[in-house]
């Protein structure tokens, strides 16, 4: 029996695992006891990752489109066709006429290869990674890592459902905040002996998620109002707790905050003034607070305001407060920096440019924008206007069915490479399994395409430094009153991870956890609508409609609704993104709920 080491291919924790091989077959997973973050633990995604290798959804051979149908082809024929069409589009429409959208689960070497191919062969600056949808590649003055939790006396979690999206990190937070009488915590897989008194835990979120239930202080915000709450927190720190800064921009910031009333910021947010004052007091008095924030903070109409307020708080408290961005994808940290063109279009801007016929060709690598972006109908219409769509992926998806060329891509478990985890730590791994039949690494594919297009790739592997955040005297975004009675929030549900359905649905155990889409409503709203939990209802928005099963959830606000994005919920969201952060909007979507 062999144990072959690799890194979990799902979330940014990057836990170490071993694929267990016997008689040439992979039959399970064991956790790495020596991995500094996992420490012998894995979540359901990690434990079932071996099933990704044998999923019946895997693409096992190249395909090309003939007479409107995809048919099997040899690698030489498929690559030759892809290179020929890419070259034709480039020569006909010039530079920047082709875009590349890549998964944030590429290895670092693959990410550098994509960047080199885009710049030297396609002559385009329009390349981006899916990390853009969940993370902002900016550097905070006092960046935390998971080890910082061991010294923290206050842990604040904002817009991150850790126990679902990053369960091992979530368990580290819970262990650090355990009461004295519950220590040390010992299990067969993990021993946590944390010195010093327990850290206090505060959570700001739009749902009473599993982590919030353990928090000493929970600020329950209405979906899409987190930005106003953070602005109110910043105002409290500056005006009531006398937090100062020598930065020349601080005077402007102080003047801006003075014009805002607490009522203007908090009324309608769901958060009361007492809880906000408690959090401000805790932050101003804590000796070593750590703040973790996730993608939910960036998926709202107030995303830039929320980001700016958070950045300003980090800068004003930089002598004590450290921040840890919680990474969604396995290599958000690396791919988000490498496949990030400062002079090109972002992920959603590329799709928008396709719809406006400014981009004529597209390469999708491990990404399905029809599943991950808001406005499915708009995205589908845009993709239909392309002269060439090439899909490089491990699993069949909606976009691969529309492609001119489909090329099978090896999973990270099948190749050598490295990921940067949420700590910014590069974690190398070697092939832990024999590659799937006829699949290839992205490096092989790109090098062949470059050769067929008459060139050769020159790959530089230097990780770009992110831009540092700066103090910003922002202006508050006004929220218009709701026109429709309900507003919808779209999000992730365990064990699936946003943007990772292509992989998690490849695990038979994870895929069977859900049978389809559902909508969560407050029990009183269900009664007022004359409906019952378990019934089906029609959900209608300006962007589209769908039928979903009703579930009662007392842990959301009345007149709000929650749906998983994994089962087509994105069809209800209009194609909208934050103008500055370029992150999609999945909160505050006006909807109607109708009986069927």
C-alpha positions in Angstrom: 0.0 0.0 0.0 1.3 3.4 -1.0 0.6 6.8 0.5 1.2 9.6 -2.1 1.3 13.2 -0.7 -0.6 16.1 -2.3 -2.4 19.3 -1.3 -6.2 19.4 -1.1 -7.5 21.0 -4.4 -10.5 22.8 -3.0 -10.3 25.8 -0.6 -7.5 28.1 0.4 -6.6 26.2 3.6 -4.5 23.9 1.4 -4.5 21.0 3.8 -2.0 18.2 3.3 -3.4 14.8 2.3 -2.2 11.4 1.0 -3.9 9.4 -1.7 -4.0 5.8 -0.6 -3.0 3.4 -3.5 -3.2 -0.3 -3.5 -2.6 -2.7 -6.4 -2.3 0.4 -8.7 -5.7 1.8 -7.7 -6.6 4.8 -5.6 -9.1 3.9 -2.9 -9.1 6.6 -0.3 -7.4 9.5 1.5 -5.5 9.9 4.7 -4.8 13.2 6.4 -1.3 14.6 6.8 -0.5 14.6 10.5 2.4 16.9 10.0 0.8 19.6 7.9 1.1 22.8 9.9 -2.5 24.0 9.2 -4.5 20.8 8.8 -2.7 19.0 11.7 -4.3 15.6 10.8 -7.7 17.1 9.9 -9.6 17.2 6.6 -13.1 18.4 5.8 -15.6 16.4 3.7 -14.1 17.8 0.5 -10.6 16.6 1.4 -11.7 13.2 2.6 -13.6 12.5 -0.7 -11.1 14.2 -3.0 -9.9 10.8 -4.4 -13.3 10.4 -6.0 -12.5 13.3 -8.3 -10.2 11.0 -10.2 -12.8 8.6 -11.4 -15.9 10.8 -11.8 -18.0 9.9 -14.8 -18.2 13.6 -15.6 -14.5 13.7 -16.5 -13.4 14.8 -19.9 -11.2 11.9 -21.1 -10.5 12.9 -24.7 -10.2 16.0 -26.9 -13.3 17.0 -28.8 -13.9 19.4 -31.8 -17.1 20.7 -33.2 -18.2 19.3 -36.6 -21.6 20.1 -38.1 -22.8 21.7 -34.9 -21.9 18.5 -32.8 -18.9 17.8 -30.6 -17.0 14.7 -31.7 -13.9 13.0 -30.4 -10.6 13.9 -32.0 -6.9 13.2 -31.5 -4.8 15.6 -29.5 -2.9 16.7 -32.7 -6.1 17.5 -34.6 -7.8 19.3 -31.7 -4.7 21.4 -30.9 -4.1 22.2 -34.5 -7.7 23.4 -34.9 -7.5 25.5 -31.7 -4.2 27.1 -32.8 -5.4 27.8 -36.3 -8.6 29.5 -35.1 -6.9 31.5 -32.4 -4.3 32.7 -34.9 -7.0 33.7 -37.4 -8.9 35.7 -34.8 -5.8 37.5 -33.7 -4.7 38.4 -37.3 -8.2 39.5 -38.3 -9.1 41.5 -35.2 -5.7 42.5 -33.8 -4.4 42.7 -30.2 -6.7 42.2 -27.3 -9.3 40.5 -29.4 -9.0 37.3 -27.4 -9.6 36.8 -23.7 -8.5 34.2 -21.2 -10.4 33.3 -18.0 -8.7 30.8 -15.8 -9.6 29.0 -12.6 -8.0 30.0 -9.3 -7.1 26.3 -8.9 -4.3 26.4 -11.4 -0.8 25.5 -10.1 1.6 28.4 -10.0 3.6 27.1 -12.9 0.4 26.8 -15.0 -0.6 30.4 -14.0 2.7 31.7 -15.2 2.3 29.7 -18.4 -1.1 31.3 -19.1 0.3 34.8 -18.5 3.1 34.1 -20.9 0.8 32.6 -23.6 -1.6 35.6 -23.3 1.1 38.2 -23.7 3.5 36.7 -26.2 1.2 34.5 -28.4 -2.2 36.0 -28.2 -0.9 39.6 -27.8 -3.7 40.3 -25.3 -3.9 42.0 -21.9 -7.4 40.6 -21.4 -6.7 37.7 -19.0 -8.0 37.2 -15.5 -8.5 34.4 -12.9 -11.6 33.4 -10.9 -9.8 34.7 -7.8 -11.1 38.1 -8.9 -14.6 37.0 -7.9 -13.8 36.3 -4.3 -10.6 38.2 -3.4 -8.9 41.6 -3.9 -5.1 41.3 -4.5 -4.2 44.1 -2.1 -1.7 44.1 0.7 -2.6 45.2 4.2 -0.1 46.9 6.5 -0.2 44.1 9.1 -1.1 40.9 7.3 -2.0 38.0 9.5 -1.7 34.2 8.9 -3.4 31.3 10.6 -0.7 31.1 13.2 -1.6 34.6 14.3 -4.7 33.2 15.9 -2.7 31.5 18.6 -1.7 35.0 20.0 -5.0 36.8 19.4 -7.0 38.1 22.3 -9.9 39.1 19.9 -10.9 37.4 16.7 -13.4 39.2 14.4 -14.9 37.4 11.4 -16.7 39.4 8.7 -18.5 38.0 5.7 -16.9 34.6 5.9 -18.8 31.4 6.7 -15.6 29.6 7.9 -17.2 26.4 9.1 -18.6 25.8 5.7 -16.1 27.4 3.2 -12.9 26.9 5.2 -13.8 24.3 7.8 -10.3 23.6 9.1 -9.5 27.3 9.6 -13.0 27.6 11.2 -12.1 24.9 13.7 -8.8 26.7 14.5 -10.9 29.8 15.4 -13.3 27.8 17.5 -10.5 26.1 19.4 -8.8 29.4 20.1 -12.1 30.8 21.5 -13.0 27.8 23.6 -13.7 28.5 27.3 -11.0 27.8 29.8 -12.8 24.8 31.2 -12.9 23.1 27.8 -9.1 23.1 27.4 -7.0 21.5 26.2 -9.2 20.1 23.4 -8.0 16.6 22.4 -9.3 14.3 19.6 -7.9 11.3 17.9 -6.8 13.5 15.0 -5.9 16.8 16.6 -4.5 18.1 19.9 -4.9 21.8 20.5 -3.2 23.2 23.6 -3.4 26.9 23.3 -1.6 29.0 25.9 -3.2 32.0 27.6 -6.8 33.0 28.1 -9.5 32.4 25.6 -9.8 34.9 22.7 -13.1 36.7 22.3 -15.0 36.0 19.1 -17.1 38.6 17.2 -18.9 37.9 14.0 -20.5 40.3 11.5 -22.7 38.5 8.9 -26.0 38.5 7.2 -26.8 35.0 8.4 -26.6 33.2 11.8 -24.1 30.8 10.4 -22.6 28.0 12.5 -19.6 30.1 13.6 -21.9 33.0 14.6 -23.7 30.7 17.1 -20.4 30.4 19.1 -19.6 34.1 19.0 -19.7 36.2 22.2 -20.8 39.1 20.0 -22.8 38.7 16.8 -23.7 41.7 14.6 -26.6 40.5 12.4 -26.7 42.6 9.3 -29.3 42.6 6.6 -27.9 41.3 3.3 -26.0 44.0 1.4 -25.8 46.5 4.3 -22.4 45.3 5.7 -20.7 48.3 4.1 -22.8 50.8 6.1 -22.1 48.8 9.3 -18.4 48.9 8.8 -18.6 52.7 8.0 -20.4 53.2 11.3 -17.7 51.1 13.1 -15.0 53.3 11.5 -16.9 56.4 12.7 -17.1 55.0 16.2 -13.4 54.3 16.3 -12.4 57.8 15.1 -14.9 59.9 17.0 -15.5 58.0 20.3 -12.3 56.1 20.8 -10.0 58.8 19.4 -8.2 56.6 16.9 -5.8 58.8 14.9 -3.4 58.7 12.0 -0.5 60.9 10.8 -1.6 60.1 7.2 -2.4 63.4 5.3 -5.6 61.9 4.1 -6.9 61.3 7.7 -8.2 64.9 8.0 -10.4 64.4 4.9 -11.6 61.0 6.2 -12.5 62.6 9.6 -14.4 65.4 7.8 -16.3 62.8 5.7 -17.3 60.7 8.8 -18.4 63.8 10.7 -21.1 64.4 8.0 -22.6 61.0 8.6 -25.1 60.3 11.3 -25.1 56.9 13.1 -28.8 56.6 12.2 -28.1 57.2 8.5 -25.6 54.3 8.6 -27.3 51.8 10.9 -31.1 52.4 10.3 -32.3 49.5 8.2 -29.1 47.5 8.6 -30.4 45.3 11.4 -27.4 46.0 13.6 -28.1 47.9 16.8 -26.0 50.8 18.2 -25.1 49.0 21.4 -23.6 46.0 19.7 -21.6 48.2 17.3 -20.3 50.3 20.2 -19.2 47.0 22.0 -17.3 45.9 18.9 -15.6 49.4 18.6 -14.6 49.3 22.2 -13.3 45.7 21.9 -11.2 46.6 18.8 -9.8 49.8 20.4 -8.8 48.0 23.6 -7.6 44.6 22.4 -3.8 44.1 22.4 -3.5 41.7 19.5 -6.8 41.5 17.5 -7.1 39.5 14.3 -9.7 40.2 11.7 -10.7 37.6 9.1 -12.9 38.5 6.1 -14.3 36.6 3.2 -16.0 36.7 -0.2 -19.5 37.5 1.3 -18.2 41.0 2.0 -17.4 41.5 -1.6 -20.6 40.2 -3.2 -22.9 43.1 -2.3 -24.0 46.4 -3.8 -21.9 48.2 -1.1 -18.7 46.1 -1.9 -16.4 49.0 -2.5 -17.7 50.9 0.5 -17.3 47.8 2.7 -13.8 47.2 1.4 -12.8 50.8 1.9 -14.1 51.0 5.4 -12.3 47.7 6.3 -9.1 49.0 4.7 -9.3 52.3 6.7 -9.9 50.4 9.9 -6.8 48.2 9.2 -4.7 51.3 8.5 -5.8 53.2 11.6 -5.2 50.2 13.9 -2.2 48.8 12.1 -0.1 49.0 15.3 -2.2 46.2 16.8 -4.8 44.8 14.3 -3.8 42.2 11.7 -6.0 41.1 8.8 -6.3 37.7 7.2 -8.2 37.6 3.8 -9.9 34.2 3.7 -9.2 32.6 0.3 -12.0 30.7 -1.4 -10.1 28.8 -4.1 -7.1 26.5 -3.6 -4.7 29.0 -5.2 -6.5 32.3 -5.0 -3.4 33.8 -3.5 -1.1 32.8 -6.3 -3.4 32.7 -9.4 -5.0 36.0 -8.3 -1.7 37.8 -8.5 -0.1 36.1 -11.5 -3.2 36.0 -13.8 -4.0 39.6 -13.1 -3.4 42.1 -15.9 -3.3 45.7 -14.7 -3.9 47.0 -18.3 -6.6 44.5 -19.2 -10.2 43.6 -18.5 -11.4 41.7 -15.4 -13.3 38.4 -15.5 -16.7 40.0 -15.8 -15.5 42.8 -18.0 -14.2 40.2 -20.5 -17.7 38.7 -20.7 -19.2 42.1 -21.0 -16.8 43.0 -23.8 -17.7 39.7 -25.6 -21.4 40.8 -25.5 -20.4 44.1 -27.0 -18.4 42.3 -29.8 -15.1 43.8 -28.7 -13.6 40.4 -27.9 -14.0 37.7 -30.5 -12.3 34.7 -29.0 -12.2 33.2 -25.5 -10.2 30.5 -23.7 -11.9 29.1 -20.5 -9.6 27.1 -18.2 -11.4 25.3 -15.5 -14.1 27.9 -15.4 -17.8 27.9 -16.2 -19.1 31.5 -16.2 -22.6 30.2 -16.8 -22.5 28.7 -13.3 -20.4 31.3 -11.4 -21.5 34.7 -12.8 -24.7 36.6 -12.1 -27.0 37.0 -15.1 -26.8 33.6 -16.8 -29.0 34.7 -19.6 -26.7 37.6 -20.5 -23.6 35.5 -20.2 -25.1 32.8 -22.4 -26.1 35.4 -25.1 -22.5 36.9 -25.0 -20.8 33.5 -25.4 -23.0 32.8 -28.4 -21.4 35.7 -30.2 -17.8 34.4 -30.1 -16.0 33.3 -33.2 -14.0 30.8 -31.2 -14.5 29.3 -27.7 -11.9 26.9 -26.4 -12.6 25.0 -23.1 -9.7 23.4 -21.2 -11.2 21.5 -18.3 -11.3 18.3 -16.2 -15.0 18.0 -16.2 -17.8 18.5 -18.6 -19.9 21.6 -18.0 -22.4 24.0 -19.6 -19.6 25.9 -21.4 -17.9 22.9 -22.8 -21.1 22.0 -24.6 -20.9 25.3 -26.5 -17.1 25.1 -27.3 -15.4 24.7 -30.7 -12.6 22.8 -29.1 -12.6 20.9 -25.7 -9.3 19.8 -24.2 -9.0 17.5 -21.1 -7.0 19.0 -18.3 -5.2 17.1 -15.6 -6.3 17.5 -11.9 -3.8 18.9 -9.5 -3.7 15.4 -7.9 -2.3 14.0 -11.1 0.6 16.4 -11.6 3.6 18.2 -10.1 3.1 21.8 -9.0 2.4 24.1 -6.1 -0.3 26.3 -4.6 -0.1 29.3 -2.3 -2.5 28.9 0.5 -4.4 31.6 2.4 -1.3 32.2 4.6 0.7 33.1 1.4 2.8 29.9 2.0 3.8 28.1 -1.2 3.1 24.4 -0.9 4.7 22.1 -3.5 3.4 18.7 -4.4 4.1 15.9 -6.8 1.8 13.7 -8.9 -0.1 11.5 -6.4 -2.0 9.5 -9.1 -1.6 8.4 -12.7 -3.2 11.0 -15.0 -6.6 10.3 -16.5 -6.5 8.8 -20.0 -5.5 11.4 -22.6 -5.6 14.3 -20.2 -2.6 16.7 -20.2 -1.2 19.4 -18.0 -1.9 23.0 -19.0 1.8 23.6 -19.5 1.9 20.9 -22.2 -1.2 22.3 -23.9 0.0 25.9 -24.0 3.4 25.0 -25.2 2.0 23.0 -28.1 -0.4 25.8 -29.0 2.5 28.3 -29.0 4.5 26.1 -31.2 1.6 25.6 -33.6 1.1 29.4 -33.8 4.7 29.8 -34.7 6.2 30.9 -31.4 7.8 29.7 -28.2 6.8 30.5 -24.6 9.3 32.3 -22.4 8.0 31.8 -18.8 9.0 34.0 -15.9 8.1 32.7 -12.5 8.2 35.8 -10.3 5.2 36.4 -8.1 4.0 40.0 -8.4 3.9 42.1 -5.3 0.3 43.4 -4.6 -0.4 47.0 -4.3 -0.7 48.3 -0.7 -4.0 49.6 0.6 -4.2 53.4 1.2 -6.3 55.5 3.5 -9.4 56.6 1.5 -11.8 59.4 2.5 -14.7 57.6 0.7 -18.1 58.8 0.0 -21.1 56.7 1.3 -23.2 55.0 -1.3 -26.9 55.6 -0.8 -29.2 52.6 -0.9 -32.5 53.1 -2.7 -35.6 51.8 -1.0 -36.7 48.3 -2.1 -39.4 48.2 -4.8 -40.2 44.5 -4.4 -41.2 42.9 -1.1 -38.3 40.5 -0.8 -34.5 40.8 -1.4 -32.4 37.7 -2.2 -28.9 36.7 -1.2 -27.1 34.0 -3.2 -24.3 32.1 -1.5 -22.4 28.8 -0.9 -23.6 25.8 1.1 -21.5 23.1 2.5 -20.0 20.9 1.1 -19.9 22.8 -2.1 -17.7 25.8 -2.6 -18.4 28.8 -4.8 -16.7 28.3 -8.2 -15.7 24.8 -7.3 -18.8 22.9 -8.3 -17.0 21.4 -11.2 -14.9 19.5 -8.7 -17.3 19.0 -5.8 -19.9 17.6 -8.1 -17.3 15.2 -9.3 -17.4 13.5 -5.9 -20.3 11.1 -5.7 -20.6 11.6 -1.9 -20.7 15.4 -2.2 -22.9 15.5 -5.2 -25.6 13.5 -3.5 -25.9 15.9 -0.6 -28.4 18.0 -2.6 -31.0 17.1 -5.1 -31.5 20.6 -6.5 -32.3 24.2 -5.8 -34.1 25.5 -2.8 -35.0 28.9 -1.3 -34.8 29.7 2.4 -37.4 32.0 3.9 -38.3 33.1 7.4 -41.1 30.9 8.8 -43.4 33.9 9.3 -42.9 35.0 5.6 -43.8 31.4 4.5 -47.1 31.6 6.5 -47.8 35.2 5.2 -47.4 34.0 1.6 -49.8 31.1 2.2 -47.1 28.5 1.5 -45.5 25.7 3.5 -42.0 24.4 3.9 -41.4 21.6 1.4 -43.7 23.1 -1.2 -42.4 24.5 -4.5 -42.7 28.2 -5.4 -41.7 30.3 -8.4 -39.0 32.9 -7.7 -39.0 35.9 -10.1 -36.5 38.7 -10.5 -35.8 41.2 -13.3 -33.1 38.8 -14.6 -35.1 35.6 -14.7 -37.2 33.1 -12.8 -36.9 29.5 -11.5 -38.8 27.0 -9.4 -37.4 26.1 -6.0 -38.3 24.1 -2.9 -39.1 26.2 0.1 -37.2 25.7 3.3 -37.9 27.5 6.6 -35.0 29.3 8.2 -35.5 31.4 11.4 -31.9 32.6 11.2 -32.5 35.0 8.3 -34.3 38.3 8.5 -37.9 38.6 7.5 -38.5 39.8 3.9 -35.2 38.4 2.9 -34.4 35.1 1.2 -31.3 32.9 0.7 -30.6 30.5 -2.2 -27.5 28.4 -3.0 -25.7 29.6 -6.2 -24.7 26.1 -7.1 -28.0 25.0 -8.5 -28.8 27.7 -11.0 -29.6 30.5 -8.5 -27.4 32.9 -10.5 -30.1 33.1 -13.1 -32.0 35.4 -10.8 -29.2 37.9 -10.4 -28.7 40.6 -13.0 -25.3 40.9 -14.7 -23.8 43.4 -12.2 -20.4 43.9 -10.7 -18.8 46.5 -8.4 -17.3 49.2 -10.6 -14.1 49.4 -8.7 -13.5 45.9 -7.2 -15.0 44.1 -10.2 -16.6 41.6 -7.9 -20.1 40.2 -8.7 -23.2 41.3 -6.9 -25.1 38.4 -5.3 -26.9 40.3 -2.4 -29.9 42.6 -2.3 -31.6 41.2 -5.4 -35.3 42.2 -5.5 -37.5 39.2 -6.0 -41.1 38.1 -6.0 -42.3 34.7 -4.7 -45.3 33.2 -6.4 -47.4 30.1 -5.8 -47.4 27.4 -8.4 
